[in-house]
Every structure is written in C-alpha cells, then in structure tokens.
Amino acid sequence: MTAPRHAHETENGRYYTDPTGGPDLVSVTNVLDTSVNKTRALAPWAVKVTLEWIFDHRMEVARRAITDRAELTKQLKQIHKVARDTASDLGTLIHKAAEKRLLGAPFAVEREVAPYLVQLERFLSFWGVDIDKHVVAAEITCLHRRLGYAGTADLMVWLPTGEDRALELWLIDFKTSATRSAKAVYPENTQQLAALRYCETVLLPDDSEQPMPEIQKAGVLNLRAKSHALVEMPAGRDAHKAFRGALVNALWHHAAPSSYPALLAPDQPVPARWRNYRKVA
C-alpha cells in the first residue's frame, strides 16, 4: 500500500491530516475497505494460493502431516497472508516508480517492477501522451472537507478520447496484479474514482490549494507484467451517492465502541422449572 503525503494510520485505518488544521479526513480506500464485503473474492483466492503451495510442497506436507502437524497447520494458515503482503509491497513499488516516471523524476528500476513499467510506457506511447504537455498531476491529494474524506489520485491526464480525437481530462487509478486479467475491475473501483472526481480541492506540493479540476472521464489502468488495459468506469453522480452511503457507514463503525456492558438481571425468585438446571443459593 502506498503512503501518500498527509496520510497516517490509525486504529480505524488510514486518515489524512488536514494541513489547514481542520479535523482529520477519512481516506477513500479506508471507507471502501470498511463498507464493502470483499470476502466473496478473497476467500477463493486464499484457498487457491494455499492449495498451490501444498501441491508444490506435497512431499514435505505429507511428511509433516505425520511428524509436525501443529506447526504445519500454523504455516498453512499464514500462506495467503504472506502472498497478500508480497503483492501489496510490489504494488507499492510499482506506484512509486510510476509516479516518478510521470513527474519526470530520476529513479532506479527494480527488477520485479520493470515489466510493469514497460506496460506503462506502452500505454503512454499508444495514447500519444507527452508527460510535459498532457500530465496534469500524479499522486495528488484530493480533499472533500464538507463530507469529511480525502484520497490520492494516481493520475490526471489529457487523452484524445473526445469527438474527432479531442483531448479529454481523465482521472486514472492504477491497479496492479500478478494473476488477474488486465480487463478485470471491481464495482467499488467506480465508487473510488467518483469519490476523488467530486472532491472540492486538491493540494499542490507546497500545500497550497486549487479547486478540483473538472474531470471528463475516469478509469482504471490495469498494469500487468505482460499486458495492460485502460478500463473506463462510470464514475458519475450515482456512484458518488453510493460512496456517500459507504462513508456514513464507515464513520459509524469507526466511532462505535468495541464492546458494550452486559445487563445483569435483578434479584428475583428462580422459577421452579429452572431449579433442576442450575444451583440455587
């Protein structure tokens, strides 16, 4: 997971510090992580990753199932977590490298990141993107103080997608994966983009502010090791309305206590039918 400027972790997930001194703002991804049930997709993936490890180490598993069952079980429970953290770390490296490339800053290309950057270069080339002319912003913080949330836009760029190839301003979010199709997206990606699209302001590198640019189109740029795809998402007002519902739900959960006191029944005679089931003082 990337670490944008002004973002910090709390016991309720990521929040952004408002540089003007206002209340902290919950992050867009935190809202969706809290409000969107992802177990339907994650559970089969976790099973698949674990089974693949078992098949690749079947002789070891067979031996340890007899001699070291407890430790083997503990290790198997951790396999999908290790895979998740490894994928997250790679995604962070790719995002950081992409940001530097789009800002024209020098950077070293790590071996595992290189194939994904090749796909980013192909995307830029296919669409005729000149980073000096067409890139408006990369990794820019977007704020919606009135609603109480903030997020980071991966890329704002002009692309020739309008009538007669007129330039249109796109809001793009990068998604990386070693296994999913380059055309695959999740419904909540639409809410994420809508939340950013309809923010009120953006923060510049010196923490000065400008109004959020008027975004004409939004999409996910899926970067894979051997392919890429730009998937347009319908991140309109209806998606933003859905996100606002998720926002209310997330903030309620973040404010709710983690436990509640149990009520004790008042002293009263024990009904006769209970006397055979518990000791009566």
C-alpha positions as a printed Julia matrix, in Angstrom:
281×3 Matrix{Float64}:
   0.0     0.0     0.0
   1.35    3.43   -0.92
   1.82    6.12    1.74
   0.58    9.47    0.35
   1.54   12.79    1.88
  -0.52   13.76    4.93
  -1.82   10.19    5.29
  -1.37    8.3     8.56
  -2.6     5.05   10.04
  -5.0     4.92   12.99
  -6.7     2.09   14.86
  -9.57    2.62   12.39
  -7.45    2.6     9.25
  -5.97    5.38    7.16
  -6.87    9.04    7.72
  -5.47   12.24    6.23
  -4.24   15.2     8.24
  -5.7    18.49    7.01
  -2.74   20.9     6.6
  -5.05   23.81    7.49
  -5.57   22.32   10.94
  -9.1    21.0    10.49
 -10.37   17.58   11.56
  -8.71   14.51   10.13
 -10.32   13.2     6.95
 -11.03    9.51    6.41
  -9.37    8.06    3.31
 -11.43    6.9     0.36
  -9.87    3.43    0.4
 -10.49    3.16    4.16
 -14.19    3.87    3.57
 -14.45    1.14    0.95
 -12.36   -1.34    2.93
 -14.76   -0.85    5.86
 -18.02   -0.86    3.94
 -17.52   -3.27    1.02
 -17.58   -7.01    1.7
 -14.62   -8.49   -0.17
 -14.67  -11.97    1.33
 -16.53  -13.36   -1.69
 -13.46  -12.69   -3.81
 -10.73  -13.06   -1.2
 -11.76  -16.41    0.26
 -11.46  -18.37   -3.04
  -8.16  -16.6    -3.75
  -6.78  -17.56   -0.33
  -7.81  -21.19   -0.88
  -6.21  -21.21   -4.34
  -2.9   -19.77   -3.07
  -2.77  -22.25   -0.2
  -3.58  -25.24   -2.41
  -0.9   -24.23   -4.92
   1.67  -24.14   -2.11
   0.54  -27.57   -0.88
   0.81  -29.06   -4.39
   4.28  -27.57   -4.87
   5.43  -28.97   -1.48
   3.37  -32.15   -1.4
   6.17  -34.42   -0.19
   7.03  -32.06    2.66
   3.34  -31.71    3.54
   2.86  -35.48    3.6
   5.83  -35.93    5.92
   4.99  -33.07    8.26
   1.32  -34.06    8.44
   2.58  -37.01   10.49
   5.61  -35.58   12.29
   4.87  -31.86   12.63
   1.13  -31.41   12.21
   0.67  -28.42   14.55
   3.45  -26.31   13.02
   2.39  -27.28    9.5
  -1.15  -26.13   10.22
   0.15  -22.83   11.57
   2.28  -22.3     8.44
  -0.57  -23.14    6.07
  -2.76  -20.53    7.77
  -0.15  -17.88    7.0
   0.47  -18.64    3.33
  -2.26  -16.39    1.9
  -1.23  -13.56    4.25
   2.37  -13.74    3.06
   1.18  -13.75   -0.57
  -1.09  -10.76    0.11
   1.69   -8.76    1.77
   4.14   -9.59   -1.02
   1.64   -8.42   -3.65
   0.96   -5.25   -1.65
   4.68   -4.47   -1.39
   5.12   -4.96   -5.14
   2.12   -2.73   -5.83
   3.66   -0.01   -3.67
   6.95   -0.19   -5.58
   5.14   -0.01   -8.92
   3.08    3.0    -7.82
   6.19    4.85   -6.62
   8.07    4.13   -9.84
   5.08    5.18  -11.97
   4.78    8.45  -10.04
   8.45    9.32  -10.62
   8.17    8.43  -14.3
   5.11   10.62  -14.79
   6.71   13.52  -12.95
   9.92   13.18  -14.96
  11.99   12.47  -11.84
  15.01   10.13  -11.91
  14.63    6.72  -10.3
  16.15    3.26  -10.29
  14.06    0.47  -11.82
  13.94   -2.64   -9.66
  13.91   -5.98  -11.45
  10.43   -7.06  -10.33
   8.98   -3.65  -11.2
  10.46   -3.39  -14.69
   7.82   -5.45  -16.58
   5.02   -3.27  -15.19
   6.82   -0.08  -16.18
   7.21   -1.45  -19.7
   3.4    -1.67  -19.83
   3.08    1.88  -18.5
   5.41    3.06  -21.27
   3.29    1.21  -23.83
   0.16    2.9   -22.5
   1.8     6.33  -22.79
   3.03    5.55  -26.28
  -0.26    4.1   -27.57
  -2.18    7.19  -26.44
   0.48    9.68  -27.54
   0.98   11.03  -24.03
   3.68   13.68  -23.66
   4.23   13.87  -19.9
   5.26   17.54  -20.11
   2.14   18.54  -22.06
  -0.57   16.09  -21.07
   0.07   15.01  -17.47
  -1.76   17.39  -15.15
  -0.92   15.65  -11.86
   0.37   12.4   -10.41
  -0.19   11.19   -6.84
  -2.09   14.33   -5.88
  -4.12   14.63   -2.67
  -7.81   15.43   -3.14
  -9.96   16.77   -0.28
 -13.68   16.96    0.45
 -13.78   18.75    3.78
 -17.55   19.21    3.83
 -18.13   15.45    3.67
 -15.02   14.64    5.7
 -12.9    12.48    3.38
  -9.73   12.63    1.3
  -7.83   10.47   -1.16
  -4.95   10.37   -3.6
  -5.4    10.44   -7.36
  -2.8     8.38   -9.21
  -3.01   10.32  -12.46
  -4.82   13.19  -14.15
  -4.01   13.22  -17.84
  -5.34   14.54  -21.13
  -6.19   11.74  -23.58
  -7.55   12.04  -27.17
 -10.86   10.29  -26.47
 -13.31   13.03  -27.39
 -15.11   13.67  -30.66
 -12.62   13.92  -33.53
  -9.95   12.84  -31.03
 -10.34   15.94  -28.93
  -8.45   15.86  -25.64
 -10.42   15.0   -22.5
  -9.21   15.15  -18.91
  -9.1    11.68  -17.35
  -8.84   10.66  -13.73
  -6.99    7.33  -13.65
  -6.28    4.89  -10.85
  -3.53    2.29  -11.25
  -4.27   -1.31  -10.29
  -1.59   -4.0   -10.29
  -1.84   -7.77  -10.05
   0.25  -10.81  -10.88
  -2.79  -13.02  -11.51
  -5.91  -11.09  -12.54
  -6.85  -10.28  -16.13
  -5.88   -6.83  -17.36
  -9.56   -6.22  -18.11
 -10.78   -7.15  -14.61
 -12.17   -4.48  -12.28
 -14.27   -4.42   -9.12
 -17.53   -2.43   -8.69
 -16.03   -0.43   -5.81
 -13.39    0.93   -8.21
 -16.19    3.08   -9.63
 -17.01    4.46   -6.19
 -13.34    5.16   -5.51
 -12.98    7.17   -8.71
 -16.26    9.02   -8.14
 -15.18    9.97   -4.62
 -11.98   11.52   -5.99
 -13.68   13.06   -9.01
 -16.12   15.07   -6.91
 -13.67   16.29   -4.29
 -13.68   20.02   -3.63
  -9.96   20.83   -3.73
  -6.53   19.41   -4.49
  -3.3    20.01   -2.58
  -0.24   21.14   -4.5
   3.27   20.08   -3.37
   3.65   23.26   -1.28
   0.25   22.54    0.41
  -1.43   25.43   -1.38
  -4.85   24.55   -2.79
  -6.68   24.71   -6.06
 -10.23   23.73   -6.99
 -10.59   20.16   -8.17
 -10.23   20.14  -11.97
 -13.34   19.25  -13.95
 -12.85   15.59  -14.8
 -14.46   14.42  -18.04
 -13.76   10.69  -17.83
 -12.48    8.23  -15.26
 -10.94    4.8   -15.48
  -8.71    2.1   -14.09
  -5.35    1.46  -15.72
  -4.58   -2.19  -15.02
  -0.85   -2.83  -15.2
   0.25   -6.43  -15.53
   3.66   -7.94  -16.17
   2.79   -8.78  -19.81
  -0.2    -6.58  -20.63
  -2.21   -3.53  -19.68
  -5.69   -2.16  -20.22
  -7.44    1.14  -19.62
 -10.98    0.38  -18.42
 -13.4     3.31  -18.4
 -15.58    3.39  -15.27
 -19.0     5.1   -14.92
 -17.87    7.24  -12.01
 -20.78    9.68  -12.11
 -23.04   11.25   -9.5
 -24.89    7.98   -8.84
 -21.6     6.29   -7.93
 -20.73    9.25   -5.7
 -24.11    8.9    -3.98
 -23.31    5.25   -3.31
 -19.91    6.22   -1.93
 -21.5     8.74    0.42
 -23.64    5.92    1.82
 -20.5     3.86    2.35
 -18.89    6.89    4.0
 -21.7     7.23    6.54
 -21.48    3.51    7.29
 -17.68    3.59    7.71
 -17.69    6.6    10.03
 -20.4     4.96   12.16
 -18.26    1.83   12.52
 -15.16    3.88   13.33
 -16.99    5.77   16.09
 -18.81    2.77   17.56
 -17.42    1.29   20.8
 -15.72   -2.08   20.57
 -17.75   -3.54   23.42
 -20.91   -2.9    25.4
 -21.71   -3.73   29.04
 -23.89   -6.74   29.68
 -27.07   -6.3    31.72
 -27.46   -8.21   34.95
 -30.9    -9.49   35.83
 -32.38   -8.09   39.05
 -32.64  -10.35   42.11
 -35.79  -12.36   41.9
 -37.01  -15.86   42.79
 -35.83  -18.58   40.45
 -38.73  -20.17   38.51
 -39.39  -23.73   39.58
 -38.74  -25.09   36.09
 -35.12  -23.81   36.28
 -34.23  -25.36   39.62
 -33.09  -28.62   38.06
 -30.76  -26.78   35.68
 -28.78  -24.51   37.98
 -27.75  -24.32   41.58
 -29.97  -22.14   43.75
 -28.3   -20.29   46.61
